[in-house]
Amino acid sequence: MISSLVFTSLSSSKFRFDIKRWKIFADLMVDLGITLEVAATIVPKVHFLPMICLGNVCKAMCGVAAGACGGAINLHWATGSDISEINAKFGAQNTISGGIGLVVGALFARSIDLVSQTTLWKLYVSLTVFHIYANIKSMRLVAFESLNDTRMDMIVSEFMTIWRKANVGQTNENVTVDILDKPVDSDKDA
């Protein structure tokens, strides 16, 4: 709880400007937190409690960042629609995926003794990598209309590239001298 409050006070003003990056950060933090909790069972007992605590700190950071970004992402999907409908569908999706996860987790827990530790860790790492990959792909589907530092840098860079490539002579021919004159299209003169 304290870690949530500290993280919120340090970073709450930054979420709005880079929602996609913070959402991926949240996904990474939850995966790191779960990994620390799972790995705590195989380390010496002196490291168990610090790893569990650090895992919970990571998951608390995930909760804050994902909660802050979730509203903006839902607003993106609600463009031209009702935000309450989007939130209801989002909640239903989480309920269904949580239920499926619960069933698969129970089946997995029953068969855990039949598989070696190495195989379990390989499976865990592959599912974690897939989780991050899927979330990065899903964030690429979201197209915010506002500008953050990254999008602004890309636009300015593209503008500067196009501006540098412009032919100075051709540009001068198209400049109007009189307010009533229309620009001359140099392609028609050629």
Sequence and secondary structure as in RCSB ss.txt:
>XXXX:A:sequence
MISSLVFTSLSSSKFRFDIKRWKIFADLMVDLGITLEVAATIVPKVHFLPMICLGNVCKAMCGVAAGACGGAINL
HWATGSDISEINAKFGAQNTISGGIGLVVGALFARSIDLVSQTTLWKLYVSLTVFHIYANIKSMRLVAFESLNDT
RMDMIVSEFMTIWRKANVGQTNENVTVDILDKPVDSDKDA
>XXXX:A:secstr
 HHHHHHHHHHGGGGGG HHHHHHHHHHHHHHHHHHHHHGGGS HHHHHHHHHHHHHHHHHHHHHHHHHHHHHHH
HHTTTS HHHHHHHHHHHHHHHHHHHHHHHHHHHHTGGGS HHHHHHHHHHHHHHHHHHHHHHHHH   SS  HH
HHHHHHHHHHHHHHHS HHHHHHH  SSTT     HHHH 
